[in-house]
Amino acid sequence: MPGRLPVTRKGVAVQKGEVVLVVDDDRWVRDLTRDILELFGHTVLASETREHAVDLCHNRAGEITLLILDSSSPAAGYIYEKVLLLNPGVRVIVTTQDEDDLSLQTTFSRAKAFLQKPYRMSELMFTLEHVQEMS
């Protein structure tokens, strides 16, 4: 199919061309997530801090189609609210150490998916495909 790339997990394919804001204070996770997404044709804006993430949103809000946000960051709730305020149509994937934490679903109520860390490339891409299909 044009515009779709297969992923290692059987039956998983994602549309290319998302502009993704990845916010995670763990450099290794942030860089790996960026590298994976870029490998599959996405443009990635990566941020470690609240200020940088908000600056990226102010400057590129209309371009950002997806936010991947680490819920363990102390500023995660602030970033989430600010990004949605600047770009109400952005889709959100929240990464978490504890997917059973019910408060996450309240705090990040408009998130399209929750992804438990640590995650594999196939899990990230499967989640991305799921979110794309929901749109």
C-alpha positions as CSV (number, residue, x, y, z in Angstrom):
1,M,0.0,0.0,0.0
2,P,1.3,3.5,-0.8
3,G,2.4,5.5,2.2
4,R,2.5,2.4,4.5
5,L,5.5,0.5,5.8
6,P,5.6,-2.9,7.3
7,V,6.9,-3.4,10.8
8,T,8.5,-6.5,12.2
9,R,5.4,-7.6,14.0
10,K,3.1,-9.6,11.6
11,G,0.3,-7.6,10.2
12,V,1.4,-4.2,11.5
13,A,1.9,-1.3,9.1
14,V,1.9,2.4,9.8
15,Q,1.3,5.5,7.7
16,K,4.4,7.6,7.2
17,G,4.7,11.3,7.6
18,E,3.5,12.0,11.2
19,V,5.1,15.0,13.0
20,V,5.7,13.5,16.4
21,L,6.6,15.4,19.6
22,V,8.4,13.0,21.9
23,V,8.7,14.2,25.5
24,D,10.7,12.0,27.9
25,D,13.4,13.0,30.4
26,D,15.3,9.7,29.8
27,R,17.7,10.5,27.0
28,W,18.2,6.9,26.0
29,V,14.4,6.3,25.7
30,R,13.9,9.6,23.9
31,D,16.7,9.1,21.4
32,L,15.7,5.5,20.7
33,T,12.1,6.4,20.2
34,R,13.1,9.2,17.8
35,D,15.4,6.9,15.9
36,I,12.7,4.3,15.5
37,L,10.1,6.8,14.3
38,E,12.5,8.4,11.9
39,L,13.4,5.0,10.5
40,F,9.8,4.6,9.6
41,G,9.5,8.0,7.9
42,H,8.2,10.3,10.6
43,T,9.5,13.7,11.6
44,V,10.4,13.8,15.2
45,L,10.7,16.7,17.6
46,A,12.3,15.5,20.8
47,S,12.2,17.3,24.2
48,E,13.5,16.6,27.6
49,T,12.1,19.6,29.5
50,R,8.8,21.3,30.0
51,E,10.0,24.6,28.6
52,H,11.5,23.1,25.4
53,A,8.3,21.0,24.8
54,V,6.1,24.1,25.2
55,D,8.4,26.1,22.9
56,L,8.2,23.4,20.3
57,C,4.4,23.5,20.5
58,H,4.2,27.3,20.2
59,N,6.5,27.2,17.2
60,R,5.1,24.2,15.4
61,A,1.7,23.5,16.9
62,G,0.0,23.2,13.6
63,E,2.4,20.6,12.3
64,I,2.5,18.3,15.3
65,T,0.1,15.4,14.8
66,L,1.1,13.1,17.6
67,L,2.5,13.6,21.1
68,I,4.3,10.7,22.9
69,L,4.5,11.8,26.5
70,D,6.2,10.1,29.4
71,S,3.8,10.2,32.3
72,S,6.5,9.9,35.0
73,S,7.8,13.3,34.2
74,P,6.9,15.8,37.0
75,A,5.7,18.2,34.2
76,A,3.7,15.6,32.2
77,G,0.3,17.0,33.2
78,Y,1.3,20.6,32.4
79,I,2.8,19.6,29.0
80,Y,-0.3,17.5,28.1
81,E,-2.7,20.4,28.9
82,K,-0.5,23.0,27.1
83,V,-0.1,20.9,24.0
84,L,-3.8,20.2,23.8
85,L,-4.6,23.9,24.3
86,L,-2.3,24.9,21.5
87,N,-3.3,22.0,19.2
88,P,-6.6,20.4,20.2
89,G,-6.4,17.9,17.3
90,V,-3.2,16.3,18.4
91,R,-3.3,12.6,19.2
92,V,-1.6,11.5,22.4
93,I,0.2,8.3,23.4
94,V,1.1,8.3,27.1
95,T,4.1,6.1,28.1
96,T,4.0,4.7,31.6
97,Q,5.9,2.5,34.0
98,D,2.6,1.3,35.6
99,E,-0.3,0.8,33.1
100,D,-2.6,-0.2,35.9
101,D,-2.5,3.3,37.5
102,L,-6.1,4.4,37.2
103,S,-5.1,8.1,37.8
104,L,-3.4,8.1,34.4
105,Q,-6.7,7.7,32.6
106,T,-8.1,10.6,34.6
107,T,-5.1,12.9,34.2
108,F,-4.6,12.1,30.5
109,S,-8.3,11.6,29.6
110,R,-7.9,12.5,25.9
111,A,-5.0,10.1,25.3
112,K,-5.6,7.7,22.5
113,A,-3.4,5.0,24.0
114,F,-1.1,4.1,26.9
115,L,2.1,2.2,26.3
116,Q,4.0,0.5,29.1
117,K,7.7,1.1,29.4
118,P,10.0,-0.4,28.5
119,Y,8.5,-1.0,25.1
120,R,9.9,-2.7,22.0
121,M,10.0,-1.2,18.5
122,S,7.1,-3.5,17.4
123,E,5.0,-2.4,20.4
124,L,5.6,1.3,19.7
125,M,4.7,0.9,16.0
126,F,1.7,-1.3,16.8
127,T,0.4,1.4,19.1
128,L,1.0,4.1,16.5
129,E,-0.9,2.1,13.9
130,H,-3.8,1.7,16.4
131,V,-3.9,5.4,17.1
132,Q,-3.8,6.2,13.3
133,E,-6.7,3.8,12.7
134,M,-8.7,5.6,15.4
135,S,-8.4,9.0,13.7
